[in-house]
Amino acid sequence: MRIREICVRDVVTATRDTPVLEAALLVRSRDVGNVLVIQAGKRRPVPVGILTDRDIVVGIIRAKN
């Protein structure tokens, strides 16, 4: 089996300026475990990171303590 056979092509994206709550709602509504973080590139958006559901949970818990 190849990755292309199971990978998700409808990628959920956000920018670095997207509020965490908005990203969390995207994760929930689109039933995914992560959001690809992008920024504007010369020709098209460029991936600069990934935000996982774990990142969201741990970050919120850390911020509350």
Backbone as CSV, one residue per row, in Angstrom:
resi,resn,N_x,N_y,N_z,CA_x,CA_y,CA_z,C_x,C_y,C_z
1,MET,0.844,-1.174,0.000,0.000,0.000,0.000,0.895,1.244,0.000
2,ARG,0.495,2.222,-0.756,1.224,3.486,-0.846,0.483,4.560,-0.056
3,ILE,1.214,5.553,0.401,0.608,6.663,1.153,-0.499,7.321,0.349
4,ARG,-0.295,7.509,-0.925,-1.291,8.187,-1.760,-2.654,7.489,-1.754
5,GLU,-2.646,6.206,-1.411,-3.888,5.451,-1.386,-4.738,5.727,-0.148
6,ILE,-4.133,6.233,0.913,-4.882,6.468,2.142,-4.839,7.914,2.637
7,CYS,-4.002,8.747,2.014,-3.862,10.116,2.518,-5.091,10.964,2.193
8,VAL,-5.288,11.971,3.010,-6.390,12.905,2.829,-5.929,14.014,1.906
9,ARG,-6.673,14.246,0.854,-6.282,15.281,-0.095,-7.017,16.592,0.140
10,ASP,-8.131,16.518,0.849,-8.885,17.713,1.188,-8.340,18.241,2.517
11,VAL,-7.200,18.912,2.449,-6.463,19.331,3.635,-7.114,20.561,4.262
12,VAL,-7.239,20.543,5.588,-7.777,21.676,6.333,-6.613,22.599,6.656
13,THR,-6.765,23.884,6.330,-5.673,24.828,6.530,-6.100,26.017,7.377
14,ALA,-5.099,26.666,7.956,-5.280,27.893,8.716,-3.967,28.671,8.621
15,THR,-4.000,29.931,9.007,-2.776,30.726,9.042,-2.275,30.828,10.467
16,ARG,-1.091,31.385,10.648,-0.533,31.567,11.987,-1.384,32.511,12.831
17,ASP,-2.158,33.359,12.178,-2.993,34.325,12.885,-4.388,33.805,13.210
18,THR,-4.708,32.600,12.802,-6.016,32.018,13.093,-6.136,31.776,14.596
19,PRO,-7.223,32.221,15.212,-7.413,31.937,16.645,-7.488,30.427,16.902
20,VAL,-6.947,30.000,18.037,-6.936,28.581,18.382,-8.356,28.020,18.424
21,LEU,-9.297,28.777,18.964,-10.678,28.287,19.023,-11.209,28.006,17.621
22,GLU,-10.919,28.882,16.677,-11.371,28.664,15.295,-10.737,27.404,14.717
23,ALA,-9.444,27.198,14.979,-8.766,25.985,14.498,-9.367,24.746,15.145
24,ALA,-9.674,24.827,16.442,-10.280,23.692,17.143,-11.643,23.360,16.550
25,LEU,-12.406,24.381,16.219,-13.715,24.145,15.614,-13.576,23.522,14.222
26,LEU,-12.541,23.902,13.488,-12.275,23.276,12.184,-11.958,21.794,12.356
27,VAL,-11.102,21.494,13.336,-10.731,20.106,13.606,-11.983,19.282,13.897
28,ARG,-12.855,19.820,14.729,-14.073,19.091,15.104,-15.049,18.967,13.937
29,SER,-15.311,20.073,13.261,-16.322,20.048,12.193,-15.890,19.237,10.984
30,ARG,-14.590,19.207,10.712,-14.092,18.463,9.557,-13.639,17.055,9.918
31,ASP,-13.738,16.711,11.218,-13.386,15.380,11.721,-11.970,14.972,11.313
32,VAL,-11.026,15.862,11.625,-9.616,15.610,11.342,-8.819,15.746,12.635
33,GLY,-7.586,15.311,12.614,-6.733,15.392,13.795,-5.740,16.521,13.759
34,ASN,-5.684,17.232,12.611,-4.721,18.327,12.519,-5.128,19.332,11.451
35,VAL,-4.467,20.475,11.522,-4.678,21.555,10.565,-3.309,21.950,10.024
36,LEU,-3.183,22.059,8.725,-1.943,22.499,8.115,-1.868,24.015,8.216
37,VAL,-0.773,24.522,8.776,-0.589,25.965,8.911,0.152,26.465,7.679
38,ILE,-0.411,27.493,7.036,0.155,28.002,5.790,0.405,29.502,5.898
39,GLN,1.244,29.992,4.991,1.430,31.433,4.829,1.500,31.718,3.343
40,ALA,1.268,32.958,2.988,1.275,33.338,1.574,2.662,33.134,0.984
41,GLY,2.702,32.557,-0.194,3.945,32.392,-0.930,3.897,33.237,-2.191
42,LYS,4.939,33.213,-2.972,4.982,34.011,-4.206,3.923,33.573,-5.195
43,ARG,3.714,32.280,-5.307,2.741,31.759,-6.280,1.524,31.117,-5.632
44,ARG,1.725,30.521,-4.463,0.633,29.829,-3.782,0.984,29.722,-2.301
45,PRO,0.018,29.343,-1.476,0.305,29.199,-0.044,1.406,28.165,0.206
46,VAL,2.201,28.426,1.237,3.320,27.557,1.584,3.081,26.982,2.984
47,PRO,3.215,25.668,3.153,3.067,25.087,4.490,4.223,25.520,5.390
48,VAL,3.893,25.934,6.616,4.932,26.348,7.566,4.842,25.576,8.883
49,GLY,3.833,24.728,9.016,3.699,23.950,10.241,2.433,23.134,10.235
50,ILE,2.236,22.458,11.350,1.029,21.656,11.521,0.574,21.808,12.962
51,LEU,-0.711,21.976,13.150,-1.312,22.088,14.471,-2.162,20.849,14.685
52,THR,-1.827,20.082,15.714,-2.565,18.844,15.972,-3.611,19.057,17.061
53,ASP,-4.539,18.110,17.149,-5.522,18.182,18.225,-4.828,18.101,19.578
54,ARG,-3.751,17.371,19.661,-2.975,17.293,20.907,-2.347,18.645,21.228
55,ASP,-1.798,19.331,20.234,-1.232,20.662,20.456,-2.265,21.596,21.069
56,ILE,-3.488,21.519,20.563,-4.563,22.388,21.055,-4.849,22.076,22.519
57,VAL,-5.034,20.812,22.849,-5.362,20.419,24.222,-4.236,20.791,25.176
58,VAL,-3.016,20.411,24.859,-1.884,20.681,25.743,-1.664,22.189,25.881
59,GLY,-1.792,22.923,24.796,-1.609,24.375,24.851,-2.636,25.055,25.726
60,ILE,-3.873,24.636,25.650,-4.932,25.233,26.468,-4.738,24.881,27.937
61,ILE,-4.390,23.637,28.230,-4.139,23.237,29.614,-2.955,24.021,30.193
62,ARG,-1.909,24.169,29.402,-0.736,24.920,29.839,-1.098,26.382,30.122
63,ALA,-1.930,26.967,29.280,-2.307,28.364,29.441,-3.175,28.574,30.687
64,LYS,-3.923,27.555,31.084,-4.802,27.657,32.255,-4.045,27.497,33.572
65,ASN,-2.829,26.953,33.533,-2.054,26.711,34.764,-0.951,27.702,34.943
